[in-house]
Amino acid sequence: MRYGSFGQSGGAVATAEPSSAGAAAGVKEIPYDYVATFKLTGKRGTRVQDVINISTEGTFVAVSVGSSFVPAKDILKTTPAPAPLKPTIDALFPGTDDGVSRADVAFTTLAESLLLRFGGIHFLYTIVDSGTGRELQNKSVHNIAGFGTADGDRPFRPFARPVPFVPRSTIRIEIEELSAGQFFRDGTLFIVLHGYKRLGE
């Protein structure tokens, strides 16, 4: 296995070393991601889990893991920009849509982006191969320690070694919410296993 640079931070991605003998006869490798989603409650300590079912097409080899968070629609009330910014925002986004000021929508979107960028989201997680009972950690991991942040500084974590999951196995991912409040209520957390399928294996 080797590591190549990726992203603005130059984070490492684990990749399999090419084999001199080539892939096994009849086996084709294709890039593939498995995604787990979690509907959050915005209450600290709430546990939510999702299960990923590995298809029968072939072994899935996980190379890295990452996460992202999307707030619920209209979680922030549309708000005008404060006085010092309002003339500039109004000039950049004139007019209305369905009676709602475009400038107010733009400022609210900016506020949401800033909350995500500088506030972020915090949670604990565990990943378990339910088919074998194998755990990928000895205790719950804080997302910043495990994944890094989803702002591009370190948006994913490469596994120390690629992790294979055989066909028909299941991966159970459980998260414990640490971030609380209205901003996180009914939002969706995504955890993605990046890797490839070995078709025909």
N, C-alpha and C positions, 0 to 999 in steps of 0.2 A: 504494500500500500504506500502511496505517496500523498503529499499535500501540495495543493496549488493555491495561489492567492486569489481572493475574490472580494469584491466590494471595496468601498472607499477606505475601510479600516485595514484592508489587507488580511482579513481573517482567513484561516486555513480551511480548506475543504478536503475531506478524505476521499481518495479515489483508489480504485483497485489497480495494482500494478499489472501491466499487460503480460499475459502469459506467452511464453515462447512457443508453447504447443497450440495456442489459440483456444477458443471456447470449445466446450465439449460438443461432439457431433449432435446436431438437432437442437441445440440450445441457442436461443437468441436473446440478447440483453437489450432492454429498452428503458429509457428514463421513466420514472413513475413516482408520484407523490401520493401518500395516504393522508387524509385530513380528518381530524377529530374536531367537533364543534361543541361548545358549552354555552348554554343560555344562563347568564349570571343573574343573581338576585340583588346584588349591591349590599349584602349583609355579611359582615366579617365572620369567618368560621364556617360558612356554608360549604358543603362538599358536593361537587357535581362530577359525574363521570360519563365517559363515552367509550364505546367499544368499536374497534376497527377489525373487520373480518377480512383476512387475507384470502384472495380469490384462489380458485383452483387452477389458474393458468400457469402458475409456477412460483418458485421461491421469490420472496421479496427481500431485497437486501437494503436495509436502512443505512444511509451514510451520514446524515445530519438531521437535526431537529430544530424547529423554529416556531415562533408564535406571533400573533398579532391580535389586536382588539378593535372591534367596531362598535361604537355606541349605538343605542337604539335611535330610531328615526325621531327627530324633533325632541330629543331629550333636553335640549336647551331652548328656552323661550326666545323667540326672535326679538332682538334688542337693538336699539339704535346705538351707534358709536358715541362715545363720550365727546363732549364739546370740542376739545382740541383736534380730534381726528375726523369729526363729522363732515366738515366741508370737503376734505380730501376724499373720503369714502363716497360721499354723495356724487362728487364729480366723476369718480371712476366707475360708479355703478348707477347711472341715472335711470329713472323710470320705475315702473311697478310691474309685477306679475300677479294676476288675480287679486289686485288690491293690496299686495304686500310689497313694501319698498325693497328693491333689489339691493340697495345699499345696506339696509338692516340685515337682510339675509347674508350678504357677504361678510359683514362684521361678525355675525353670530357664527358663521363657518370658521372664520379666523380664530375666534375665541375657543371653539371646540378643538381646532388644530393645536393651539397653544397649550390647552389642558392636556392633550394627548402627548405632546412633545416634551413638556417640562414636568408634568405630573406623572404620566405613565400609569401602569397598572401593576399591582403586586399580587402574587398568588404562590402557593406551594403546589408541587405536582409530584406524582409517581407514575411510572410506566411499568407495566407488568405483562409478560407474555403469558396469557392465561392458559394456553395450550400446554405449556411445560411447567408453569408456576415460577418461571425465572423472572426475577426482579432486576431492573436495570440500575438500581441504586439501593443503598442500605436504609435510607430514610427519606422522608419528603424533602424535595429540593426547592429552594426559593428560585423564582423564574429568572431574576437578574443573575444569580450565581450560575444557573444552568444554561439559559438561552442567551443572556445578554439582553439588550434593549431592542425594541422593534423600530428604532429610528434610523437604522443604517450603520450605527457605530459597531455593533456586533449582533447582527440580526438572526443568527443561528449558531448552533454549536455542533461542530463535527464530532462524531463518536470516535473514541480512541481507536477502535477497530470497527469496520462495517459489521452490522448486526443482521444475521439472516433470520427470516421468519418463513417457515415451511407453509405450503398451501393448506388451506382450511384452518390454520391457526388463528387465534384472536389476540389482539393487543388491547389491554384495558388501561386507559389513562384516567386518572382521578386528579382533580384540582381542588384545593381549599382556598376560598376567597379571602384575601387580606384587605384589598381595597374596598371601601364601603362608601355608600352614599348614592344619591339620585343619579349622578353621572354614569354610574356603572350598572344601575338596575336595568334589566332586560337587554343589556348589551350582549354581544356575541364574541366569545374568545375562540380563536382558531389555533390549534397546535398541529403542525405539519411534519410528517416524517418524509424527508427527501431521500430518494435512492433510485433503485432500478429493479425491474422484474427479470428473472431468468425464465423465459418462456420455454415450455417443453421439459422442464426439469422436475 
